[in-house]
Amino acid sequence: MIDVRFNGCGYILDDVPKNIFEIIKKESSRAKRKAISFSTGLAGNIEEEYSINFENQSEYDEFEGYLLSLITEFDNRFNYIQNIKILNKNLPYRLNAIWANYQKKYEFNPYHDHYGLFSFVIWVKVPYLIEDEISIPSVRNSNLKAAGNFSFIYPSLYRIENHNIPADKTYEGKIILFPSNLGHLVYPFYTSDDYRISVSGNINLIVPD
């Protein structure tokens, strides 16, 4: 697990444990078969975005437990909860919404942020390599070669900065966890006719009635 920092915040990147990744692959495939659209609740300019609803409670608990361990690690490294000072007592976390993105060539996710406290992205299948994406004629001479990238956008002292993650085939089975209010986007890809499959979700606090 590594952490990446910029402008006082950032994200952690981890390899999803094999058993958890198998659960996610199964659930993302089942979400596509059931085809419960989640698109109207999302910013993505993506035709196929599907709600994930776990059938097996023990697998859900296993996945949620893994995410909570990442939150603990994030807070240990970034001291995030203390820094934002929104609580005067401890409250439990809850995995709120989970969805699968089946992104096709030319589709993209515009700049947006999420509801909740933390968000995550798991790359399930990525059908391209960044080196191929940035070699196409419209990209190769650019001074910001972003095709196929996942990118965080954040303010610095004098300008708006971007932090690109070259999330290609080599990122399959990896997860990033980041604060939900951290703006980000996903650039289109051009060199494959296959799906780019990712699973995303938000984690909130359970606030008592």
URKAQUI-V651177 format. One record per helix or strand. SS is the DSSP state (a for helix, b for strand). FROM is the first residue (numbers start at 0). LEN is the number of residues. If there is no record, write none. Layout:
<<SS;FROM;LEN> <SS;FROM;LEN>>
This chain:
<<b;1;5> <b;8;7> <a;17;17> <b;36;1> <a;38;3> <b;44;1> <b;47;4> <a;56;22> <a;79;5> <b;92;11> <b;107;5> <b;117;8> <a;129;4> <a;136;4> <b;149;6> <b;159;6> <a;168;3> <b;173;6> <b;183;3> <b;195;10>>
